[in-house]
Structures are given as C-alpha cells and as structure tokens.
Amino acid sequence: MAVVIGTAISNGVIFYGTGLDNDLQRHTDWWKLDGLLSVPDDPVNDLQLFPSPGTSGFTITGLPEGAFEIRISDMQGREVFVASHTMDRRFDGSRWENGIYVIAITDASGRAYRACWVKQ
C-alpha cells in the first residue's frame, strides 16, 4: 500500500504522487484527478456557504425563492442529506465524517446551484 506524500491542486485538477509504500520502496508514479471536484463559476449564483472549513455545520445564504431541492453528498457520492424546499438555512454536519461535501440545489425552473463544504 502506497502512502500519498505529494499533492497539488490547480484549476479544480488534483495531482498526487504515491511516494513510499510500507516497505519504504519509493514509487514515482503520479496521478491526475479532474472533473470530480470542479465546480463551475457562475457570476449570477449568489449562493454563499459559511464557515468553510467548519466543524459542526454551515449556513447557506442566497438560496432561491420558491420551490427547490437540496442534495448534499460526500466525495464517494453518498447522499447525507436530501430535502425539498427546506426553510432552514443552517445545516448540521456534526455527525458527518471529516471531508469535502458537495451541495447541489435545483430550483423550480431547473437552474442548478453548487457549493462545497469542508468539514474538519
């Protein structure tokens, strides 16, 4: 099993090297991961999420008026929260594992809003 010792993130692309294995054998392979973590910029999207990183939860402002659906998933794609038109703008993530979460919101017209939250 290799241990990751080097990472770099640039424009939503992650580059990482595996470094040393358990027997201290050096590995020089590098990997590229792109597309999974990139969130397109949308200058009209007023969605804001804070604090991030956080430890117990976050607040979202700029949610669309009217009907919408919100889905929050971890980086393995497992949904940790799903709701239709919640009035609560504060989300409790205290029981979730540390990591990165993707918040996907779709309004009644089908417009998508995206944000990420990092739990420490």
LINCORGI-V209624 format. One record per residue. N is the residue number from 1. D_FIRST is the distance of its C-alpha to the first C-alpha in Angstrom with 2 decimals. Layout:
# LINCORGI-V209624
N/D_FIRST
N/D_FIRST
This chain:
# LINCORGI-V209624
1/0.00
2/3.79
3/6.68
4/9.74
5/12.64
6/15.35
7/17.15
8/20.69
9/22.93
10/26.09
11/28.56
12/26.19
13/23.50
14/20.07
15/18.38
16/14.90
17/12.84
18/9.15
19/10.32
20/8.57
21/5.43
22/6.27
23/9.00
24/10.31
25/10.26
26/11.50
27/10.67
28/13.79
29/13.21
30/14.84
31/15.24
32/18.38
33/19.06
34/22.78
35/25.30
36/23.49
37/24.39
38/27.58
39/30.80
40/33.96
41/36.55
42/39.75
43/42.59
44/44.60
45/41.89
46/43.08
47/40.19
48/38.93
49/36.35
50/36.21
51/34.77
52/31.40
53/29.18
54/30.54
55/29.82
56/32.14
57/33.39
58/35.11
59/38.45
60/39.17
61/42.38
62/43.87
63/43.27
64/45.65
65/48.92
66/49.65
67/47.33
68/43.64
69/40.36
70/37.30
71/33.74
72/30.83
73/27.29
74/23.82
75/21.27
76/20.22
77/23.91
78/24.96
79/28.48
80/29.10
81/32.76
82/35.42
83/39.11
84/42.23
85/44.33
86/43.37
87/45.80
88/43.34
89/41.81
90/39.63
91/36.35
92/34.72
93/30.94
94/30.77
95/29.08
96/26.43
97/22.86
98/22.19
99/21.42
100/23.40
101/26.12
102/28.25
103/31.93
104/33.89
105/37.66
106/40.15
107/43.87
108/46.75
109/47.26
110/43.66
111/42.69
112/39.04
113/37.98
114/34.40
115/32.81
116/29.49
117/29.03
118/26.33
119/26.08
120/25.06
